[in-house]
């Protein structure tokens, strides 16, 4: 029998089973409201596992470790259970007990070899000169995040965007460490802590005045690192009048935004402030960030179903643009669409690239 | 291990509906083994119909194999309504979530039974769904009708049955019947049998409803009672003077349990209607409360919405001590509310469990909310005993169980309500001779 730590057993036992956490759960909606796929089932089944009502199988283990990792479930719980925190805590506890699911083994190895759980598919700083070295004490350090290195054009756009809001922007460069965010959500808490510590040392060494992260998962989940997410930094510059938005031209201006799961709405507010932009209200379960990596790699067909569903909804709402806030998410979608940037008549654009054209 | 006839029935259903609509894996079956009651029962199979023909096929096949069929909406039941406590096939109705027809002027809508409250609330700009028992809007129309759900706003709008004009039902034989007319129903009998029958007579596949308009004006008060009996006096006055009460809910022991001390009970009372009337009623209510020396003040409407719509009071109880909660829902004659509250208090102290009683004087609706430590097995057992004790005490007071939530596995027996059990059993025998429809709920066989 699996024995979870007491605080987890208590939180699992507190679940009243109301199902509110299923409302924002992307997998629940994408898989046609199938109970098994929702956040409530993950909590309830972990609870059943902890009191011996069901057995731990490899299938169950994979199931526990694979969701979109958006964390939206926590904000919907009426009795304040940190639903996502309990899921992540259970993953860690299972790993501590020696139950490592096959789906994360690959990531663990890659991280050991390259320092990043997706290190085998990226060349860090490919968009920078080969001999680039970040200067110390910069006004603004651009921490790009692992996935951005697969889409150099977005990295450049984000960098240029930041140049508009700050005099001196220094990219973190080719030695940029992984923040450990993805490792954290898949329950690898020791590896995550190691990564974060490495990043902390890296940042301390460069001692920039501020750090803006292209990865909103890192910025918003590890607030102790003192990083701002890209959209929040841009919103602040807009509010302070350092930059202005330019109006959208033409009549095809309907925007379907896929926001970052952990942002506080900055990207949506920025887009709404653009003259002539018609930002569509999207269902509460629409969001994406680096946390989706595991499902993207381990169950690509599920990721594809999620993407197709989103594109269908956007198309049914007559969207002209699908804008993806989170760079990691854009990279995955870009790969899944095999580099196509137009689907069903809609332009698929990353938030930094779109904004670069509409900010002066 | 799944039961043999159930597996055969499931295989036949899969060949008709498609393999992806029949779930047989352990993981899936376990995910349909719970609701919000704390009870567990694993089905042999789960089927996911997408239209009424699918449901009819499923029920007919299950009947032929003599396998229980358990309809399920979102699984928010507090009484085990959608759980296969005698085994069988769970029918997940959530994919049947279409809006079939809607009229903005009259507020009439025809929806499939898997539509959720939160979706209903998006349909009209000036109308709403007053019955939202889980607070999040996750419950389905079918579940609400089957259990005849209530909410604090039932004071004004009645329970779910009062919003329903007609239903389409798949009977245990697989026959599909429409119990409705184009206009208002002239005879309630057949419809009345289905409403609140907890899925024991058939599966509701669609419903014809009327959503009420949002009132023009609203004002609300938060009231501190040092004696719960005063709330009944207030209710009598409000009734006698014809005030338009939207909701009136009292939380006994709330301050003690949640805040560590304070008045015996805190209450919310909302008046709604035309502005002039609401203003007049508000002054009068304030006058009455002052004359009774009852502390009160006008409440923010968003706070009151938190209580009515999001059920904040109930959830705040669960949040307060990091405990789990067990809710027992009952109805007593309003003049006996005080006795019911005392019985609940006594049970709480005897079982050493903190308890808050929520009651709605206009409805005589009483909910005992016990708090317990889910990691302490003995306390879990004591909570179950406390719930059973409250049920039997309520019945000896002349009350009934399951108001607003359904009876579910608590089942009504001959000695609780002989008339109902006799008539309902015979109807059940006639419509469902094999007792395949949601057995183990509502009444004993």
Interface residues (C-beta under 8 A of the other chain):
Chain A: X6 X9 X10 X12 X13 X14 X16 X17 X18 X19 X20 X22 X23 X32 X33 X34 X35 X36 X40 X41 X44 X45 X48 X53 X54 X57 X59 X60 X63 X76 X78 X79 X80
Chain B: X23 X25 X26 X27 X28 X30 X31 X32 X33 X34 X35 X36 X37 X38 X40 X48 X74 X75 X76 X92 X94 X95 X97 X114 X118 X134 X135 X136 X137 X138 X310 X311 X312 X315 X318 X319 X322 X323 X324 X325 X373 X374 X375
